[in-house]
Amino acid sequence: MKRMGILDVDELTEKLVRGMFLAVPDAQVFLVSGNNERVRKLERELPCWTLDHYQDVVDEADVIITGVGRHVLNEIANQVQLRSSQTLVSLVPGMGSQSLRDLFRHADCVRLMLTFAAEINQSNVILTAADKEIQDLFSRLGQLTVLPDESDFDLATVSLCMNGWFYFFAEGLQCWLAEKGMADEVARRLVLGGLRDCAEYANHNAAIPLNDLGNGIPEHLTLQGLEVLAKMQALNPWRAASETVLSVMQKTTQPQ
């Protein structure tokens, strides 16, 4: 398995590291030490190697992973020199592969995005064009989709943002049940179970459009609720939120 170096650890890269060790307990992961509680926590809990400088990590790894903001990325890029055999993997939203190549003066740059479920190897994982070894590496974190077209990758990033919205949607439904007198833990289990049921059944019937699966449920009470949602155009706020995220990401991709 390729040796991985993480250039600064944030929330998402921490989940990635934990997921890698869950999938491959003898993984070799190198981190930059420093005043970062996430790094110290990973060092205590997992067999990570911590080194003093960014270049030290680059020197030890085959795959270099970064997820920091663009302003920090500029600082890091000025401090490191990658070998031609290495792959740089970026979790920075909206920063295209060519911008990464220019910034790091390096040809082999790949974009990656995933969710916190990478920690338990259950994330949707999206990747721009990459060789088989890189694909195999990140497929350990969940269901992998390779999207060579970067406009598709940006759209897919929006879909992963929806993952974060689902938590609040589920909480709202849970709270409604709880307000009616149901125990919180039962309400949570039922709401999350319903979302899981939908995903599992839809995946089992992958050839059938989602709308057709929904229309195939003849249950009268379900249809009555759907009529209310349709009248209130309940999907519109979700579409508007998606457009906002995509617009912000597209502005981010513009030359700085």
C-alpha positions in Angstrom: 0.0 0.0 0.0 1.2 3.5 -0.8 2.7 5.6 2.0 0.6 8.7 2.7 1.6 12.1 3.9 -0.9 14.6 5.2 0.0 18.3 4.9 -1.9 19.7 7.8 -4.8 17.9 9.4 -8.4 19.3 9.5 -11.7 17.7 10.2 -12.0 15.9 6.9 -8.4 14.7 6.6 -8.7 13.4 10.2 -11.7 11.2 9.1 -9.7 10.1 6.1 -6.8 9.0 8.2 -9.0 7.1 10.7 -10.8 5.4 7.8 -7.5 4.3 6.3 -6.4 2.7 9.5 -9.8 1.0 9.9 -9.5 -0.4 6.4 -5.7 -1.1 6.6 -4.4 -1.4 10.1 -0.8 -1.5 9.0 -1.1 1.7 6.8 1.8 4.1 6.9 0.7 7.7 7.4 3.0 10.6 8.0 1.8 13.9 9.6 3.4 17.3 10.2 3.8 17.8 14.0 3.1 21.1 15.5 0.5 23.0 17.5 -2.5 21.1 16.2 -4.6 19.1 18.6 -5.9 16.9 15.8 -2.4 15.7 15.0 -1.7 15.1 18.6 -4.9 13.1 19.0 -4.2 11.0 15.9 -0.6 10.4 17.1 -1.9 9.1 20.5 -4.7 6.9 19.1 -3.2 5.6 15.8 0.3 4.5 14.7 1.0 7.6 12.7 4.5 9.0 12.1 4.9 12.7 13.0 7.7 14.8 11.4 8.8 18.3 12.0 8.4 19.9 8.5 6.2 19.7 5.4 9.2 18.6 3.3 10.0 15.9 5.8 6.6 14.4 5.2 6.9 14.8 1.4 10.2 13.0 1.5 8.7 9.9 3.2 5.4 9.5 1.3 4.2 8.3 -2.1 0.9 10.1 -1.9 0.6 13.7 -0.6 -2.8 14.7 0.7 -3.9 18.2 1.5 -7.2 19.7 2.5 -6.3 23.2 3.8 -7.6 26.5 2.6 -6.1 28.1 -0.4 -4.1 30.8 1.4 -2.4 28.1 3.6 -1.9 26.0 0.5 0.1 28.8 -1.1 2.4 28.9 1.9 2.9 25.1 1.9 3.6 25.0 -1.8 6.4 27.4 -1.4 8.0 25.1 1.2 8.0 21.8 -0.6 9.4 20.1 -3.6 7.6 16.9 -4.8 9.2 14.1 -6.7 7.9 13.2 -10.2 6.8 9.8 -8.9 4.5 11.2 -6.3 0.8 12.0 -6.5 -0.7 15.1 -4.9 -4.3 14.6 -3.8 -6.3 17.7 -3.0 -9.5 18.0 -0.9 -9.7 21.8 -1.5 -13.1 22.5 -3.0 -13.2 24.5 -6.2 -9.5 24.4 -6.9 -8.9 22.8 -10.2 -6.2 20.4 -11.2 -4.4 22.8 -13.4 -4.2 25.4 -10.6 -2.8 22.7 -8.3 -0.2 21.8 -11.0 0.8 25.4 -11.3 1.0 26.0 -7.6 3.0 22.9 -6.7 5.0 22.8 -10.0 4.0 19.2 -10.2 2.3 17.2 -13.0 0.4 14.4 -11.1 -2.4 16.2 -9.2 -5.7 14.6 -8.4 -8.8 16.0 -6.7 -10.7 14.0 -4.1 -13.8 14.6 -2.1 -15.6 12.5 0.5 -17.7 12.8 3.7 -17.2 12.2 7.4 -18.5 8.7 6.8 -15.0 7.9 5.4 -14.1 7.3 9.1 -16.2 4.1 8.9 -15.4 3.3 5.3 -18.9 4.2 4.2 -18.5 7.5 2.4 -19.3 8.4 -1.2 -15.8 9.0 -2.6 -15.3 11.1 -5.7 -12.1 11.4 -7.6 -10.8 13.0 -10.8 -8.9 11.0 -13.3 -6.3 8.9 -11.5 -4.3 5.7 -12.0 -5.6 2.3 -10.7 -3.4 2.4 -7.6 -4.8 5.7 -6.5 -8.3 4.5 -7.2 -7.8 1.4 -5.2 -6.3 3.4 -2.3 -9.3 5.6 -1.8 -11.9 3.0 -2.7 -11.2 1.6 0.8 -13.1 4.6 2.2 -16.4 3.8 0.6 -18.1 3.8 -2.8 -15.8 5.3 -5.4 -16.9 7.3 -8.4 -14.2 8.6 -10.8 -15.2 11.8 -12.7 -12.5 12.9 -15.2 -14.6 15.9 -16.2 -13.9 18.5 -13.5 -17.3 20.3 -14.0 -18.9 17.0 -13.1 -16.6 16.7 -10.1 -17.7 20.2 -8.9 -21.4 19.1 -9.2 -20.6 15.9 -7.3 -19.0 18.1 -4.6 -22.3 19.9 -4.2 -24.0 16.5 -3.9 -21.7 15.7 -1.0 -22.6 19.0 0.7 -26.2 17.7 0.6 -24.9 15.0 3.0 -24.4 17.6 5.6 -27.9 19.0 5.1 -29.5 15.6 5.5 -28.5 15.6 9.2 -30.6 18.7 9.8 -33.5 17.4 7.7 -33.4 14.2 9.7 -33.3 16.1 13.0 -36.3 18.1 12.0 -38.3 15.0 11.4 -37.0 13.4 14.6 -38.0 16.5 16.5 -41.6 16.5 15.1 -42.0 12.9 16.3 -40.6 13.7 19.7 -42.9 16.7 20.0 -45.8 14.3 19.5 -44.6 12.3 22.4 -42.2 9.7 21.0 -38.9 9.0 22.8 -36.0 10.8 21.1 -34.0 7.6 20.6 -36.9 5.8 19.0 -37.7 8.8 16.7 -34.1 9.0 15.6 -33.9 5.3 14.9 -37.1 5.4 12.8 -36.2 8.5 10.8 -32.7 7.3 10.0 -34.1 3.8 9.3 -36.5 5.4 6.8 -33.7 7.2 5.0 -31.6 3.9 4.9 -34.6 2.0 3.6 -35.0 4.4 0.8 -31.4 4.3 -0.2 -31.2 0.5 0.0 -34.3 -0.1 -2.0 -33.3 2.5 -4.6 -29.9 0.9 -5.0 -31.5 -2.6 -5.3 -33.7 -1.2 -8.2 -30.9 0.9 -9.8 -32.5 0.7 -13.3 -35.8 2.4 -12.1 -35.9 6.2 -11.9 -36.2 7.4 -8.3 -39.5 9.3 -9.1 -41.0 6.1 -10.4 -40.0 4.2 -7.2 -41.8 6.9 -5.2 -44.9 6.9 -7.4 -45.0 3.1 -7.1 -45.9 3.4 -3.4 -49.7 3.4 -3.5 -50.2 3.9 0.2 -53.0 6.6 0.7 -51.4 8.4 3.6 -48.0 8.7 1.8 -49.8 10.3 -1.2 -51.6 12.8 1.0 -48.3 13.9 2.5 -46.8 14.2 -0.9 -49.6 16.4 -2.1 -48.8 18.9 0.7 -45.0 18.8 -0.1 -45.8 19.4 -3.8 -48.1 22.4 -3.0 -45.4 23.9 -0.8 -42.7 23.3 -3.4 -40.6 21.7 -0.7 -37.8 20.9 -3.1 -37.2 24.5 -4.1 -35.1 25.5 -1.0 -32.8 22.4 -1.6 -32.3 23.4 -5.2 -31.6 27.0 -4.2 -29.0 25.9 -1.6 -27.4 23.7 -4.2 -27.2 26.6 -6.7 -25.6 28.8 -4.0 -22.9 26.2 -3.2 -22.1 25.6 -6.9 -21.9 29.4 -7.5 -19.5 29.9 -4.6 -17.3 27.1 -5.8 -17.3 28.4 -9.4 -16.2 31.8 -8.1 -13.5 30.1 -6.1 -12.1 28.5 -9.3 -11.6 31.9 -10.9 -8.0 33.1 -11.0 -7.0 34.8 -7.8 
